[in-house]
């Protein structure tokens, strides 16, 4: 049943759907003046319906605000669509186990590695693909340029003046390998297109223009810069280990804007401590690194505090995505960004 029109909707190919609410095990109830004979779904949002521009559907849904800071609303057992508060730790994730009517979880992050293990069986998970792509890609290129051109040296020592033979590498004529060619990897490549560098795309599966992961042994020795954008999965956990790093050419730069545990920290430490490799990391394992961790004081390592997504466009883009997803849910349409398997 389409809650906006009252018309029947066939369950989509995902095998999921509140579109036929009877299939979710809920009893039919009246919508008051609308008299649709369909139970109004309970939606949890980090802010009010009004802040998402959803006032027009207020008469066909129930909603509660849960920001991850205040106590959980009393509608815990009724919630069917849950937008997880961003950067609020594990407690909002644990609540999913206490939501018997839950059908859809909408993450506000691209990575969902912390959510997947706690996701109840049969619940559809959607991520925020497309929301963070631009900001993360910008950060990746920023880290590359800052580290290649020695910007931290100039910032830390305002009186520093390079010697005539102190020449820095550039992106021009360099070879950049992007490990992970999903939405963020593609966004990175798009931004590198004007820098006169060769870009090698590496993805989980081979396709036109994208090399398979199995080709890394052949490709890593060619790369001046390796940018890691992969999510954290069983396949990518500790993927960048001693063997991986050993295949990188001397003087190469490793950039990680994916997830910290994709890179084995102790193995990277050994390489940067020797001076053979450089690194620029927006994510680390653990996160944050201890204040006295050796990499924090190394000139060939640049660390930012998982700041790629912390931009002024984040909130409006997230709200736009959430609003679209809620409307699709209410209409019974296919949702965006559904996470399948080990994504």
KANORKA-V762274 format. One record per residue. N is the residue number from 1. OMEGA is omega in whole degrees, 0 to 359 (999 if undefined). D_FIRST is the distance of its C-alpha to the first C-alpha in whole Angstrom. Layout:
# KANORKA-V762274
<<N:OMEGA:D_FIRST> <N:OMEGA:D_FIRST>>
This chain:
# KANORKA-V762274
<<1:174:0> <2:185:4> <3:181:6> <4:185:9> <5:183:8> <6:181:6> <7:181:5> <8:179:4> <9:178:5> <10:177:8> <11:184:10> <12:189:12> <13:180:16> <14:184:17> <15:181:15> <16:171:13> <17:166:10> <18:182:8> <19:171:5> <20:192:5> <21:178:7> <22:181:9> <23:180:11> <24:175:12> <25:179:14> <26:178:13> <27:176:13> <28:176:11> <29:183:13> <30:175:13> <31:178:13> <32:185:16> <33:181:17> <34:175:13> <35:180:13> <36:182:9> <37:182:9> <38:178:7> <39:178:10> <40:181:11> <41:176:12> <42:182:16> <43:174:17> <44:179:21> <45:177:23> <46:177:26> <47:185:27> <48:175:25> <49:182:22> <50:182:24> <51:177:26> <52:181:24> <53:185:23> <54:182:20> <55:184:21> <56:178:18> <57:183:15> <58:182:17> <59:178:15> <60:176:12> <61:165:13> <62:180:16> <63:172:19> <64:178:23> <65:173:25> <66:185:27> <67:180:30> <68:180:31> <69:179:34> <70:180:34> <71:179:33> <72:178:29> <73:182:27> <74:182:26> <75:185:23> <76:184:24> <77:181:22> <78:188:19> <79:179:18> <80:179:16> <81:189:16> <82:173:20> <83:185:22> <84:177:26> <85:184:29> <86:174:31> <87:180:35> <88:175:34> <89:189:36> <90:187:34> <91:177:33> <92:179:30> <93:181:29> <94:180:30> <95:182:28> <96:182:25> <97:182:27> <98:181:26> <99:184:22> <100:182:21> <101:187:17> <102:178:18> <103:185:16> <104:171:17> <105:177:21> <106:175:22> <107:176:25> <108:177:27> <109:175:30> <110:178:30> <111:181:32> <112:184:30> <113:179:33> <114:184:33> <115:187:29> <116:182:29> <117:184:31> <118:184:29> <119:179:26> <120:179:24> <121:176:24> <122:180:20> <123:179:19> <124:180:19> <125:175:22> <126:177:22> <127:183:25> <128:175:27> <129:181:28> <130:180:29> <131:187:30> <132:188:33> <133:185:34> <134:183:37> <135:180:38> <136:177:39> <137:177:40> <138:181:43> <139:179:44> <140:181:45> <141:177:47> <142:179:48> <143:178:49> <144:183:51> <145:181:53> <146:183:54> <147:179:55> <148:185:57> <149:174:59> <150:182:60> <151:179:58> <152:179:58> <153:182:62> <154:180:62> <155:183:60> <156:180:62> <157:183:65> <158:180:66> <159:183:69> <160:176:68> <161:185:70> <162:175:70> <163:181:73> <164:181:73> <165:178:72> <166:184:69> <167:183:67> <168:176:63> <169:179:60> <170:172:58> <171:178:55> <172:180:57> <173:178:58> <174:173:56> <175:183:53> <176:177:50> <177:177:48> <178:180:44> <179:185:43> <180:186:39> <181:170:38> <182:184:34> <183:181:33> <184:178:36> <185:178:39> <186:179:38> <187:176:38> <188:181:41> <189:180:43> <190:181:42> <191:178:44> <192:188:47> <193:181:47> <194:186:49> <195:175:52> <196:178:54> <197:175:53> <198:180:52> <199:175:48> <200:179:47> <201:179:44> <202:180:43> <203:180:40> <204:180:39> <205:179:39> <206:175:41> <207:182:40> <208:179:41> <209:182:43> <210:179:42> <211:177:45> <212:177:43> <213:181:44> <214:181:47> <215:185:49> <216:181:49> <217:179:53> <218:188:54> <219:185:52> <220:180:53> <221:179:57> <222:193:56> <223:171:54> <224:180:55> <225:174:52> <226:180:49> <227:182:46> <228:179:44> <229:186:40> <230:172:38> <231:178:36> <232:177:37> <233:177:36> <234:180:38> <235:186:40> <236:179:41> <237:180:42> <238:180:46> <239:179:46> <240:184:48> <241:183:51> <242:181:55> <243:177:55> <244:183:52> <245:180:54> <246:180:57> <247:177:56> <248:183:56> <249:178:59> <250:178:61> <251:181:61> <252:181:57> <253:174:54> <254:178:51> <255:179:48> <256:173:45> <257:180:42> <258:177:40> <259:184:40> <260:184:43> <261:175:44> <262:179:43> <263:177:47> <264:190:49> <265:182:51> <266:178:55> <267:177:55> <268:179:54> <269:180:57> <270:182:59> <271:181:59> <272:178:59> <273:178:62> <274:181:64> <275:183:63> <276:180:62> <277:172:58> <278:179:57> <279:172:53> <280:192:51> <281:170:48> <282:178:45> <283:182:44> <284:175:46> <285:1:46> <286:181:47> <287:356:45> <288:172:47> <289:177:50> <290:182:53> <291:181:55> <292:178:58> <293:184:57> <294:183:59> <295:181:57> <296:183:56> <297:181:60> <298:182:60> <299:182:61> <300:177:59> <301:176:56> <302:182:53> <303:173:51> <304:191:48> <305:180:46> <306:189:42> <307:186:42> <308:185:41> <309:185:37> <310:183:39> <311:181:39> <312:180:38> <313:185:35> <314:185:33> <315:180:32> <316:179:30> <317:176:29> <318:180:27> <319:178:26> <320:179:24> <321:182:23> <322:180:21> <323:179:20> <324:181:19> <325:179:17> <326:179:15> <327:178:14> <328:180:13> <329:181:11> <330:180:9> <331:185:8> <332:180:7> <333:176:11> <334:180:14> <335:177:16> <336:168:20> <337:179:23> <338:180:21> <339:182:24> <340:176:25> <341:182:28> <342:184:31> <343:999:30>>
